[in-house]
Amino acid sequence: MKFRSSLLASARAAIVGASLLSPGLAPAEETPANTRCPMMTEDEVESDHQGDFKGTAVALCCGKCERIWKADERAASYYVKVATELGLLPQFKGKEKELGLDAIELLPQRYCAIHQKTLITPASPSVEYQGVKVYFFNEKAKATWEKDPEAAAKKAIEAGVLPQLKKAA
């Protein structure tokens, strides 16, 4: 019995030690301060979906957001900058310069043209429409737009999520 519990303790220690050496597995410093998802901004976060940004925990709303967050560090940086400016990530407020967020240039468009409370990044799917780039959270939203771009544009402009079209029109 002692051997088994000793073996379990050693295994746990090895896992924790490996996680500290690997930046992708390193535990975030604290419990996330945010209560809304920094990607799908109307959604409350789930305790079992988290990412981190430079050692600070970020709670997310779902597995989809978690996968996107962890797959692309540049997109995560962009989401942190936008979501901090929107007041969704209080854990980063006042640390923008220290974290390099001040160097990130934001697009005029912040939200998906279809899912109007979901943030986009410069790497998000996009289309050219009336001479300007329109961004979408994912390919499915882009496909919805492409079914009837005029109707989708009208709805998005009315919702205030396409400032680049207001200027072009």
C-alpha positions in Angstrom: 0.0 0.0 0.0 2.9 2.4 0.9 4.5 1.6 -2.5 1.3 2.5 -4.4 0.7 5.8 -2.6 4.4 6.7 -3.0 4.2 5.9 -6.7 1.1 8.1 -7.0 2.8 10.9 -5.2 5.8 10.6 -7.5 3.6 10.6 -10.6 1.7 13.7 -9.4 5.0 15.5 -8.7 6.4 14.6 -12.1 3.2 16.0 -13.8 3.4 19.2 -11.9 7.1 19.6 -12.5 6.6 18.9 -16.3 3.8 21.5 -16.4 6.1 24.1 -14.9 8.8 23.5 -17.5 6.5 23.6 -20.5 5.0 27.0 -21.2 1.9 25.5 -22.8 1.1 23.5 -19.7 2.2 26.1 -17.1 -0.7 26.8 -14.7 -1.9 30.4 -14.6 -1.2 32.4 -11.5 -4.7 32.9 -10.2 -8.3 32.3 -10.6 -9.6 34.3 -13.6 -11.2 37.7 -12.7 -13.4 37.8 -15.7 -17.0 36.7 -15.6 -17.8 37.1 -19.4 -16.1 35.4 -22.2 -13.5 37.7 -24.0 -14.5 36.2 -27.3 -18.3 35.6 -27.1 -18.8 38.7 -25.1 -22.4 38.1 -23.9 -21.7 34.6 -22.6 -20.9 33.8 -19.0 -17.7 31.9 -18.4 -17.5 28.2 -17.5 -15.1 27.1 -14.7 -13.9 24.2 -16.8 -12.8 26.3 -19.8 -9.7 28.4 -19.3 -6.7 29.8 -21.1 -4.0 32.0 -19.9 -2.2 35.1 -21.2 1.4 35.6 -20.1 0.7 33.7 -16.9 -2.6 35.3 -16.0 -5.7 33.1 -16.1 -8.5 33.9 -18.5 -11.9 32.2 -18.2 -13.8 31.3 -21.4 -17.3 30.2 -22.1 -16.9 27.0 -24.0 -14.6 24.4 -25.6 -14.7 26.2 -28.9 -13.3 29.4 -27.4 -10.8 27.5 -25.4 -9.4 25.7 -28.5 -9.2 29.0 -30.5 -7.5 30.7 -27.6 -4.9 28.1 -27.1 -4.2 27.5 -30.8 -3.2 31.1 -31.7 -1.2 33.3 -29.4 -1.5 36.3 -31.7 -5.3 36.0 -31.7 -5.3 35.6 -27.9 -3.2 38.8 -27.6 -5.7 40.6 -29.8 -8.7 39.3 -27.9 -7.0 40.5 -24.6 -6.5 44.0 -26.0 -10.1 44.4 -27.3 -11.7 42.7 -24.3 -9.7 44.7 -21.8 -10.8 47.9 -23.6 -14.4 46.7 -23.4 -14.0 46.1 -19.6 -14.3 42.3 -20.0 -10.9 41.4 -18.6 -10.3 43.4 -15.4 -7.2 41.3 -14.7 -5.3 43.1 -17.4 -6.5 46.7 -16.8 -3.5 49.0 -16.2 -1.0 46.4 -17.5 -1.4 47.1 -21.2 2.1 48.6 -21.7 3.8 45.9 -19.6 2.1 43.2 -21.6 2.8 44.8 -25.0 -0.9 45.4 -25.7 -0.3 49.0 -26.5 1.7 47.8 -29.6 -1.4 46.0 -31.0 -3.3 48.0 -33.6 -7.0 47.3 -33.5 -9.3 47.1 -36.5 -12.2 49.5 -36.8 -14.5 46.5 -36.7 -14.6 44.8 -33.3 -17.5 42.3 -33.7 -18.5 39.6 -36.1 -20.9 41.0 -38.8 -23.3 38.0 -38.2 -22.7 37.1 -34.5 -22.8 40.7 -33.3 -21.6 40.2 -29.7 -18.7 37.9 -30.8 -15.2 39.5 -31.3 -13.1 39.1 -34.4 -9.3 39.4 -35.0 -7.3 40.3 -38.1 -6.8 36.6 -38.7 -10.6 35.9 -38.7 -12.3 34.9 -41.9 -13.3 37.8 -44.1 -14.7 39.0 -47.4 -14.4 42.1 -49.5 -17.6 44.0 -49.6 -18.1 47.4 -51.2 -14.3 47.9 -51.3 -13.7 47.1 -47.6 -12.9 44.0 -45.6 -15.7 42.6 -43.4 -14.7 40.1 -40.7 -16.5 37.1 -39.2 -15.9 34.9 -36.1 -15.8 31.7 -38.1 -16.4 30.2 -41.6 -20.0 29.4 -40.7 -20.8 33.1 -40.1 -19.0 34.0 -43.3 -21.2 31.5 -45.2 -24.3 33.0 -43.7 -23.2 36.5 -44.9 -22.5 35.2 -48.4 -26.1 33.9 -48.8 -27.4 37.5 -48.8 -24.6 40.1 -48.3 -26.9 43.1 -48.7 -29.4 42.1 -46.0 -26.6 41.0 -43.7 -24.7 44.3 -44.2 -27.8 46.3 -43.6 -28.5 44.4 -40.3 -24.8 44.7 -39.2 -24.7 48.4 -40.0 -27.9 49.0 -38.0 -26.4 47.1 -35.1 -23.3 49.4 -35.3 -20.7 46.6 -35.9 -19.4 47.7 -39.3 -17.9 51.2 -38.9 -15.7 50.6 -42.0 -18.9 50.4 -44.1 -20.4 53.6 -42.7 -17.3 55.4 -43.8 -17.2 53.8 -47.3 -21.0 54.2 -47.9 
